[in-house]
Amino acid sequence: MQDRTQGFSEITRASRDMRWPGGHRIALVFTLAYEMWSPGVASGVGPMGNVLPGGVFDPNADSYGRYNATAGIHRLLRIADRAGVAASIMTSGRIAEYAPDHLKDIAAAGHEIVGHAYAQDLIAPTLSPEAEIESIRRSTDLIEKAAGARPEGWISPRVTAGERTLRQLTAHGYRWHGDAVDDDLPYLQRFPEGEIVAVPVTVDFNDLPHAMRFGRTPRQFVEMFDDTVTALRRTGGDTVILDVLVHGHCYGRPAGAWAFEEIVRRCTEQDDLWITTRGPIADHFRSETGA
């Protein structure tokens, strides 16, 4: 199969009959975005809604984004830790510079550290080849130094790979990536540089578009997730990955954090969900397919 954005890629997909460990059909990943922007660059979204004209730097949006590292991610991690669940932590290389000890503690607590570019504003398709390679190399090295282990997985800002991203990740030794929204199940991609497992990200339960773009409430976030799981149980058959993806600067705030905690509580009380992180999903796919 030809992948227009990545050059030649041979793809091996999972059987639709595949099940998760224990015969489960739903793999559930709690994904937390622990992000920072480049110096002098503000978050692309802010609470005021109206963008300042003429590309003027927006201190309000900048302050909104900085809430992630100062307060929001800490609240979300406390929720996960109280529930005893491991989360996938998408983190910027700048975080590894800004708070290396915190990142080390997160890894030591059993959470999965996921590469997320050097800074949140470095969107892969907008970068030169040299800038993209530097973002991958620099953030990988910084995260490894801070967390004590090299990250094995990567999700780009905006879940958006560029023309060379996956081949570069493969060349840098990454085992899996989440820059895919085109399937319910993992699949293996082979490039001249090697192979990497795509573990698709679920876009439905993402707090930023839910709240900032669509104007839905935290209660609707819980209800939409609950309705989806209920429907999957009722219809049966499909094996899927569901992400509950929240950002420290959005639902890391008191008005939204309770919704994340409510979903965590409901899920940990169920025995038909495989609560996991992306690495084990990639490993299970490989063991089931022999890929």
N, C-alpha and C positions, 0 to 999 in steps of 0.2 A: 504493500500500500504506500502511495506517495503522500507525504505530509508537506504541503505547500509552504508552511512556515518554517520548517526545520531541515529541508533537504530530504534525501532518501531515508525512510524509516520502515523497517520490517516490523510488523506488529503481531504479537501473539496474545489473543484474548482468552479470558476465562470462559468456561462453560456456564450457560445460564442456570444449570442445575447445581452449580457449586454452592456449598454452604460454609458458613463460618464455623470456627471451633465449637464443639458441643451441639452441632446441628442448627445453630442460630441462623436466622435470615437477615437480621438487622445488626450491622456493625455501627456503633455510635462513637463518634469522636468529639470530645469537647476541645475546641480549638480557640486559643486565646492569642490575640494580636498584641504584641509588646513592641511598639514601634517608636521610632524617632525620625525626624526630618533632617536634611542637611542644614548646616548653619545658615541662617538668613532666609530659609524657605519655610513657609507656613503650610499647615494642613490644607488640602484642597477643599475641605468642607468645614463649616463652622456653624454655630448655633443661630447666627443672625439670618442666614438664608440668602441675603442679597450680597453678591460679590462686589467688592470695591472696584470702581472703574479704572481702566488704564493700567492694569497690572500692578496697582499700588499694593505694597506689603500690608497684610491685614494682621495687626497685633491680636485681634480678637480670635481669629482662626488659629494663630500661632499658639496662643495661650490655651485654647481648646485642645489642641494636639498634645501639648506638653503635660496635660493632666494624666495621660496614659502612664508615663514613667513615675510621676510624683505621687499618684494616689490610686488611680483606677486599677492598674494591674495587680497591686497589692491586695485590693479588696477581692478581686476575682480569684486570685490564688488562695486566699483564706477560705473562700467558699469551696473550692476544689479540695483543699487539704482537709477541711472539716468533714467532707463527705468521703474522703479516702480514695478519690479518683485521680488518675494521672491524666494530665492534659497535654495536648500538642501546643507548644509555645512557639509561634512564629516571631522571630526576633531579628531586629536590625543589627548590623555590625556596630552602629553607633551606640546601641544599648550596651554592647560588650565593652565599649570604651567608657561609657558614662557610669555604668553600674556593674563592673565585672564581678564583684563579690555577690551581688544579688543573683546574677545569672548562675554563678557557681552553686549557690544555695538551691536555686530552682532545679538544676540538674541533679543535685544530691538528693532532693526530695522525691525523685523518680519521674519527673515530668520529661517529656520529649522535647528537645531543643531543635527547632527547625530554622534553617537559613532563610532569610527574608530580605536579601540585598543589604548593601551598606546603609542605605537610608530609604525611607518610604517614598520619596519623590523620584527615585531612580527607576523609572518605568522602562523595562527592557527594550520595547520597540523604538523608544525615542533616543537610545544611546548609540554611540559609535561602537564598533567592535572592541576597540581598546578600552573604552569606558565600561562596557559590560563585563569584560574579562576582569578588569580591576575591581569592580563591585563584588563579583563572585569570589575572587581570590582574597580580597581584603577582609570581607565580612566572614568568610570561612575561617581564615587564620585568627581573626579577633575572637570569634566565638569559641574556637578550639582552645585558645589561650585562657579565656575567662572561665569556660565551663569545664575544662579538663578533658574534653573529648571532642573529636572532630564531628560536626553534624553529618548525619547520613541522609537527611532529607531536606528538600528545598521547596518553598512556595514563593513565587515572585510577588512583589507588590501588585495589587489589583488582580492577582491570580492570572497574570498576563505574561507569557513568555515571548521573547523576540525571535528573530530568525535563527539565531545561533545558540539560544539559551540552553536547550536540552543537550545539545552536543557538548557545550562547555561544561555543564554540570557532570555529564558522563566522564569527560576528560579529567575533571577535578575529583573523581572518585565517589560522587553521590550515588546512592543505591536507589533512591526513589525521588519523585517530585509530585507536586500537587497542582501543576499548571495545566489542568485539564478539567473540563466540565461537560465532557461529551459522552459519558458512560456512567452506569451505576456501579461498575466493577473495575478492579485494576486490570491493566494490560501491560505487556512488556514491549518496549521499543528498542530496536537495535539500530545503531548508527555505526559509521566507520570507527568511531572512537571507543565503542563498546556498547553496553546495554544498560537500560534504566527502567524501573517500573513506574508507570503512571498510576497514582492513586487519586482518582478524581475527587474534587471538592464539591460538596453540595451547596448550591447558592441560595436555597430557600430560607435558611435560618441564619441569616447574617444581619446583625443588628444595625449596621450602618445604612444599607439600602432600606431595610425595614422601617427604621425611624426617620432617617434624614431625607430619603427620596420619596417614600410612600406615605410618611406621616402616621404610621400605625403605632399603636400603644404597646408598652411592655406586656400588658395583659393579652393582647392579640398575638404577641410573639409566643407566649405560652400556649394559648389556645390553638394556634396554627400547628405548632409542633405536636401537641397532644392529638389533634384531629388526624394528622398524618400517620402517626404511629398506630392509632386505633384503626384507620383504614387499611394499613398494611397488614395488621393482624387479621382483619376481617376477610380481606380478599385472598391472602395467602399466595404462595408461589414465588414472588420476587425476592431475590437476594440483593440487598442494597447497602450502601454506606450513607449514613446521615451525619452531617456536621452540625453542631451548634457552635457557631463562630461569633465571638464577641470581642470587641475592642476595648482596651482599657480607658479610652477617652470617650466612649459612647456608653455602653452598658456597664462600664466599670463605675459609673456614677450611681448614687443611691437610688435614683428613680428607675434605673434599669437593672441594677445588680440583683434585685430581689427576683426578677423574672428568670435570670440565669440560675439562681439558687433553687427556684421552684422546679425548673426543668431537671436540674441535677438530682434533687430530692426524689422526684417522681421516677426517674430512670433507675436510680440505685435501689428502689423498692421493687423493681421488676426483675424476673429471672429469665426472660426471653430476649434480652438485649446483650450483645457482646460489647461492653464498654471497653474501649481500647484506644490505641494511638496509631498513627499511620505506618510506622515501621513494622509492627506485627501484622498489619493487613498485607503489606508487601511480602513479608515472609510467608504468610499463609498462602497467598496466591502462588508463590513459587513452589511451595511444597505440594500444592494441589495439582499444578499444571506440569511440574517438572521443568519449568522454564529456568 
